[in-house]
Amino acid sequence: MQSWFAAHPIVSYIIIFVLITYVYNKVFRVKQKLPLLKEVFLYILMALGSGMLLIFQVDKLPIIQCLLVAVALMLMVRIRYFVEDRQKRKSQTEPKTR
């Protein structure tokens, strides 16, 4: 898999950028929107950072695999919160019998 990513750097770059953007938007995004210029500047910096991570990926470090693990863990936490919220709502709507 590492050699395939090294042989296809454009695909690797796009995957890295998409995964970094997802992690930023789900973890580090603040509640209020940033002004447009700051938002553009932020995505330019993420694109440059993705380029640096692409160099590491091509140099045989498992950057894409690590980002995929991070996204998988984020999805697991999101599922856990969803299940807990559902159980909490269910327990609040059930009539208490004694």
ABEGO torsion letter per residue (X at the ends): XAAAAAABAAAAAAAAAAAAAAAAAAAABBABBBBAAAAAAAAAAAAAAAAAAAAAAAAGBBAAAAAAAAAAAAAAAAAAAAAAAAAAAAAAABBBBX
